[in-house]
């Protein structure tokens, strides 16, 4: 039997609101039944993995140890789009033959957008 990633789960304060941000950024719909307590993005669209957002009373403080790395040919435009959707642009990096920007979603979870 082989394991596969079913969900990438994000602890958050408002599951529906954060799912809405990621839905808009990835252009994949928020699944039906989203609430402030629980929401998913991509299940109905059969995306893999599905993003799952769960409200927790106390998020782990500090830098998140797992983050999403996204890639785009038009990476600067995608960075600008993410910021227009509510992301914060944390910094730009050009190291080890790769170029990327680190951003934070509306709840402060870090993610990267890299140039293809």
Helices and strands as residue ranges (DSSP letters): E 7-12, H 15-26, E 38-41, E 50-55, E 68-72, H 75-84, E 88-95, E 98-104, E 110-115
